[in-house]
C-alpha cells in the first residue's frame, strides 16, 4: 500500500471499508466463496458505485453486509491509501466508527457466512 499514488498509478476502481468497534472489539466478517476470497476474514467493505461518494458507499456497504444502519457522519473518515497489485491498482478509503452497544448483525448469506 502507498500513502501517495506513485507515477503511473491507474486505479481500476475505488473501495471503502469500515472499522466498526464496540468496547475493545472490532467487527470482522467471514467471506463466502463468491469472489475468490473464501474463508478470509475482513471488514465490511465494497466498491464505490458510480455517482456515489465514499461516505455514501460505506453507509450502503455496512447496511447491505451487516444490517447496521449508520447515520451520515457517523463513520469518520480514517485514511485513503493507494494499492498496487501486479495486475491492477485501486484506491482504498477507510472509515471507522464506535458503537455504544453490541450490535445485532444480519449477514448477507451470499457474501458472508459468519462474523466475530
N, C-alpha and C positions, 0 to 999 in steps of 0.2 A: 504494500500500500504506500501511496505517496501523499504527502501533505499538499503539495502543489502539483499540477499537471506537468509532466515532462514534455519536451519537444516531441512533436508527432503524436501526442495523445489524442485519440479519436474515439470518444465514447460511443458505444453501440446503444446504450440505454442508461437510465438513471434508476437507482433503487433507494428505498427507505427501510429503516428498521427502527424498533423502539425497545429500549431497555425499560422494562416495567418492574418496579421494585416495591415490595411490601416488607417492612421491617428490614432484615438483613438478607432477604431472598430476592432473586431475580426470576422472572417467568421465562422458562425455556419450553420450546415445542419440538416434538419428535416428528420428523418428516416421513410421509408415506413415500412409496416408490412411484412418484408421479413425474419426476423430472431428473432422475439420476441421483438424487440426494437422499436415497433411502437410508433410514437408521442414523440420521445425523440430527443432532440437537442444535437448535438455533433460536433466534429471536423472531417475534412477529415481524414479517418483512415482505417486500414485494416490489415490483416495478411500478414506476410512476406512469400513469396513463396520460395520453395526450391531453393538453389543456388543464392539467391538474398540477397544483403546486406541491412541493414536497410535504407541507403540513397536511394538505387535503389527502394526499396519498397515504400518509402514515395513519391518519384517523380511519380511513377506509380499510386499510390492511389489518389494523388491530381489530376493528369491528368484524371483518369477514373471517379472520382466523381464530379469534378468541371469544367473540360475542361481547367484548367490552366496548362500551360507548364512551370514548374520551371526548372532552369538550375542546373546541378550538382554543389554543393557547395552553392547554394542559400539558401535552407533551412538549417539553422545552427542547429547542434545537441544541444539539451537543457538538457535532463536528461533521464536516464533509471531508472525505478522503477520495483519492483517485486511484482506482485499481487497474492494474495492467496484468492481464493474463497473456499467455503466448498467442492466443487466437483473437482476443478482443480486449477492449478497455471499457470500463464503466465508472460512473460517478455514484458514490455511496453516501447518502445523507443519513446521519444517525440522530435519533431523538431519545429523550429519557423522561420518565415520569415516576413519581412516587404515589402509592395508594395508601390511604389511611386504614383500610380494612382489607382482609384477604378476599380477593375477587372470586366470583363464580365464573368458571371458564366453560365455554361451549365451543368445542372444536369443530372445524370443518373436516369431516371424515376423509374427503378426497385429498386433503393436503397434509393432515397431521393425525397421528394415531395415539399420542399421549402428551402429557405436559407435566412439568415439575416446577 
